[in-house]
Amino acid sequence: MQRRAAAIYVALFIVIGAASYSLIATAQTPTVEFDNPEYELAQGDQFQVGDRAYTVSSVSETTGELQYTEESSEYTATWENDSTQTVDDEEWRVLVDEGEEPSGFTLEEEINETAILQEDPDASEETVEQNGTRYVVINESELVPADEYFPEPETRSYAEGDSFQYEGNETTVDSVTADAVQLTWTAPRTNTITAEQEVNVTLGDETYLAYFPDGSTMQLTQDFESYDRQTAEIDRVQTQTNGLWGVSILSFLTSVFMIGFAYLPSRY
């Protein structure tokens, strides 16, 4: 009798568990979809928001990168005193004017002594020093003072407010201190904005929700109400699915325990 009753209950729990599992297996989990997003983009696409043009530089399953160019961005550079800088493809030493409050500096050409010596078939490859004076050895015997052998370095002097060409840009001497020179210039700058899956992204004065339905498409939408409604439905379905899983697991576990209890030896 005990085993017969257990069998009935086991069958009942198996039916309940199977029914719950069948609902899980046949249910379709809803996904987020936008019928008319403001922008549906692929890598390489260009689009306009306000007065700014954007280019989609990359798209993946969860992120995308947008690039735009600011035509007049400000750049700065700091040249420390006695440092070496490259200007017009040549090396120059920065020499700030003496004094506690300097207002200018000089660029002194760095003479490539090694290259000059290598180009002179009569000169030694290295200079020598005697009694504190450097010499160039000519024809393995003649000593020529290095100051006389090498050309006089070119110098260029600038004051605060002066301008000169640097890396293809009209550059202004913004300020000069005893330690460094501050330069400023304007030039185009390319900026990158990263858009992430289901995260808001701001373009100019507009805010969009970024969504990636696949690995090659990025959608930008301002239909936040539709997104909230769809995600709420997804959460509801997920909660129901979790509950059905709980019913299925509990039913099958109960069936196993009841079978075990039914076959326990009787004390009577």
Secondary structure, 3 states (H helix, E strand, C coil): CHHHHHHHHHHHHHHHHHHHHHHHHHCCCCCCCCCCCCEEECCCCEEEECCEEEEEEEECCCEEEEEEEEEEEEEEEEEECCCEEEECCEEEEEEECCCCCCCEEEEEECCCHHHHHHHCCCECCCCEEECCEEEEEECCCEEEEHHHHCCCCCEEEEECCCEEEECCEEEEEEEECCCEEEEEEEEEEEEEEEEECCCEEEECCEEEEEEEEECCEEEEECCHHHHHHHHHHHHHHHHHHHHHHHHHHHHHHHHHHHHHHHCCCCCC
